[in-house]
Amino acid sequence: YEVSALIAHQNFDPGAEVVFVASGEIFTDALSGAPVAGSRGAPLLLVKENAVPSAIASELTRLAPRNIVILGGPASVSSDVALALRQFVAR
């Protein structure tokens, strides 16, 4: 989780158009979503199924994205985490 936050911090400026989020526990969502994030010039951050790690929360606050795309369904990223991610979308 911390590595994905560090990579985003080193490579992306605040005010991101979009940030992609995937489970760090189920690699297939992140693996298949990475090319899409890369093609959009967007970071890919990892979360736990039932929690947003503090390093990710800090990076999302810094990035202040306009949109967050969650990769995978509720079995990968719970609806509670999806709801928590909304607070990081810039309005």
Secondary structure by P-SEA (a helix, b strand, c coil): caaaaaaaaacccccccbbbbbbcccaaaaaaaaaaaaaacbbbbbbccccccaaaaaaaaaacccbbbbccccccccaaaaaaacccccc
